[in-house]
Amino acid sequence: MTAVDVWDGTDGADDGGEIEDFTRIPYPDAWNRDPEDGTDGTSGLEVDGDGFARELLDAANAWYRVVELLIDQGFAPEDCEAEVVRRCAKVSRGQRALMRGIAQEEAEYGQLAADESACDFPWGRLCPEHGKTLREGRRGCYCAYEGCERRWPVGYSRGHCDQPAAVLVVSAFKNGEWRLCAEHRRLHPAGRTPRTFQASALMVAGPPDAASPAVESDSDRRDG
């Protein structure tokens, strides 16, 4: 009968140099593995192919490296698991919030794109009273027109225009016809307008030939 050496948790370097002590890294019990036979120590699943066992082994290796970094930062080995969970939860919350925001923006974009009463301009929102005066600050989007107190969430200015359509335009800027609000028509005067919508919509951002309103400089309200 051949004797089997019991792995003691250390890994000797091939050159006879330093020995890395894996026992100082507290693996979760479910990720306990034997590096000698290439299996998951809990289930004995082979890790040669794709599948859960391979993912588990990759996760264990990632866990080891993260905990090693925490120990280098001064955390005690027994405190590392809770710290990893805390940091992962923080990242996960931020990621979920980001994905919810993207999903909400996509849904809103789709609704505006399908709304035949809204401006077709796909990017660049406007102040409903002052037109192209929106600025982005650390605390959100705001109108830079002096005295205007309107505010919106961060990134609002880059969304699909939500102003009511004022004119129907035929232009080389976009194949076919598209609807533009008064301000976007003023900003993009090329093309002919075979149709004008209700008169009230023309005044939302001023008539199409109106000049842009005066705005505060970016330095005046840089922080929003």
C-alpha positions in Angstrom: 0.0 0.0 0.0 1.4 3.3 -1.0 1.6 6.0 1.7 -0.2 9.2 1.0 1.3 12.5 2.3 -1.2 14.6 4.1 -1.2 18.2 2.9 -0.5 20.5 5.8 -1.8 23.7 4.3 1.5 25.0 3.0 2.9 25.2 -0.5 6.6 24.7 -1.0 8.3 26.7 -3.7 9.9 24.6 -6.5 13.2 26.4 -6.0 13.4 25.5 -2.3 12.9 29.1 -1.3 10.1 30.6 0.7 7.0 28.5 1.7 3.7 30.2 1.3 1.4 29.4 4.2 -2.2 29.0 2.9 -3.5 28.3 6.4 -3.4 32.0 7.3 -6.2 32.6 4.8 -9.7 31.7 6.2 -11.5 30.0 3.4 -15.3 29.6 3.9 -15.9 25.9 4.7 -17.9 25.5 1.5 -14.9 26.5 -0.5 -12.4 24.2 1.2 -10.4 22.5 -1.5 -7.4 20.2 -1.9 -4.9 21.7 -4.4 -3.2 18.3 -4.8 -6.0 16.5 -6.6 -7.7 19.5 -8.3 -11.1 18.8 -6.8 -13.5 20.8 -4.6 -12.8 19.4 -1.1 -16.5 19.4 -0.1 -18.1 17.6 -3.1 -15.1 16.0 -4.9 -16.3 17.3 -8.2 -13.7 17.3 -11.0 -12.7 20.8 -12.1 -11.3 19.9 -15.5 -14.3 21.0 -17.5 -16.7 23.9 -17.4 -19.5 24.0 -14.8 -20.2 24.7 -11.2 -17.1 23.1 -9.9 -14.9 25.3 -12.0 -16.8 28.4 -11.0 -16.5 27.4 -7.4 -12.7 26.9 -7.7 -12.4 30.3 -9.4 -14.4 31.9 -6.6 -12.2 30.3 -4.0 -9.1 31.7 -5.7 -10.7 35.1 -5.9 -11.6 34.9 -2.2 -8.0 34.0 -1.3 -6.6 37.0 -3.2 -9.1 39.4 -1.7 -8.5 38.2 1.8 -4.8 38.4 1.3 -5.2 42.0 0.3 -7.2 42.7 3.4 -4.6 41.1 5.6 -2.0 43.3 4.0 -4.2 46.2 4.9 -4.1 45.2 8.5 -7.2 43.1 9.0 -7.0 40.1 11.3 -7.6 36.8 9.4 -10.7 36.0 11.5 -12.3 39.4 10.6 -11.7 39.1 6.8 -14.8 37.2 5.9 -17.2 39.8 7.4 -15.2 42.6 5.7 -15.4 40.8 2.3 -19.1 40.4 2.7 -19.6 44.0 3.7 -17.6 45.3 0.7 -19.3 43.0 -1.7 -22.7 44.1 -0.4 -21.7 47.8 -0.9 -20.6 47.1 -4.5 -23.7 45.1 -5.1 -26.0 47.8 -3.9 -24.3 50.4 -6.1 -24.5 48.0 -9.1 -28.2 47.3 -8.5 -29.0 51.0 -8.2 -27.1 51.7 -11.4 -29.0 48.9 -13.3 -32.3 50.2 -12.0 -31.4 53.7 -13.2 -30.4 52.4 -16.6 -33.6 50.4 -16.9 -35.7 53.4 -15.9 -33.9 55.6 -18.4 -34.4 53.0 -21.2 -38.1 52.7 -20.4 -38.5 56.5 -20.3 -36.6 56.9 -23.6 -38.8 54.3 -25.2 -42.0 56.0 -24.1 -40.8 59.4 -25.3 -39.6 57.9 -28.6 -43.1 56.4 -29.1 -45.0 59.5 -28.1 -46.2 61.2 -31.3 -46.9 64.4 -29.3 -43.3 64.8 -28.1 -40.2 66.1 -29.8 -38.2 63.5 -31.7 -34.8 64.8 -30.7 -33.0 61.8 -29.2 -30.5 63.5 -26.9 -30.4 66.9 -25.2 -33.2 67.9 -22.9 -34.3 71.5 -22.3 -35.6 73.8 -19.7 -39.3 74.0 -20.5 -39.2 77.8 -20.1 -35.6 78.8 -21.1 -34.5 76.2 -23.6 -30.9 75.0 -23.9 -29.8 76.2 -20.6 -29.3 73.0 -18.6 -26.1 72.2 -16.8 -24.9 69.2 -14.8 -23.6 69.7 -11.3 -22.6 67.3 -8.5 -26.0 67.5 -7.0 -27.9 67.1 -10.2 -29.0 68.9 -13.4 -30.2 72.5 -13.2 -31.2 75.4 -15.4 -28.5 78.0 -15.6 -30.9 80.8 -16.5 -30.6 83.5 -13.8 -33.4 83.2 -11.4 -34.6 79.8 -12.6 -34.8 77.2 -9.8 -35.7 74.1 -11.8 -33.7 71.0 -11.0 -33.6 67.4 -12.2 -31.7 64.2 -11.4 -28.0 63.8 -12.5 -27.8 63.0 -16.3 -31.2 64.5 -17.1 -29.8 66.9 -19.7 -28.5 64.0 -21.8 -31.9 62.2 -22.2 -34.4 62.2 -25.0 -36.2 65.5 -25.3 -39.5 65.5 -23.5 -40.9 68.8 -24.8 -44.1 68.9 -26.9 -43.6 68.9 -30.7 -44.0 72.2 -32.4 -43.3 71.5 -36.1 -42.8 68.6 -38.5 -39.5 68.9 -40.3 -38.2 67.3 -43.4 -34.4 67.5 -43.3 -31.2 65.7 -44.4 -30.3 65.7 -40.7 -32.6 62.7 -40.3 -34.0 60.6 -43.0 -37.7 61.2 -43.5 -39.9 63.4 -41.2 -39.4 64.2 -37.6 -41.1 66.3 -35.0 -39.2 69.0 -33.2 -40.0 71.2 -30.3 -39.6 75.0 -30.8 -36.2 75.2 -29.2 -34.7 72.2 -31.1 -36.1 73.6 -34.3 -34.5 77.0 -33.6 -31.2 75.2 -32.9 -31.5 73.1 -36.1 -33.2 75.4 -38.7 -32.3 73.4 -41.8 -35.1 71.7 -43.8 -38.6 72.6 -44.5 -41.6 72.5 -42.2 -44.7 71.1 -44.0 -46.7 71.1 -40.7 -47.0 73.1 -37.6 -48.6 71.7 -34.4 -50.7 73.6 -31.9 -49.7 77.2 -31.3 -49.2 76.8 -27.6 -46.3 74.3 -28.1 -44.5 77.0 -30.1 -44.0 79.1 -27.0 -42.7 76.4 -24.7 -39.1 77.5 -25.4 -39.8 80.6 -27.3 -40.6 80.9 -31.0 -38.3 79.0 -33.5 -36.5 82.2 -34.4 -36.0 83.5 -30.9 -32.5 84.2 -29.5 -31.1 82.0 -26.7 -31.8 83.4 -23.2 -28.9 84.7 -21.2 -27.4 82.2 -18.8 -25.1 82.3 -15.8 -21.5 81.2 -16.4 -20.5 77.7 -15.5 -18.3 79.1 -12.7 -21.3 80.8 -11.1 -23.2 77.6 -10.5 -20.6 74.9 -11.1 -21.7 72.9 -8.2 -25.4 73.1 -9.1 
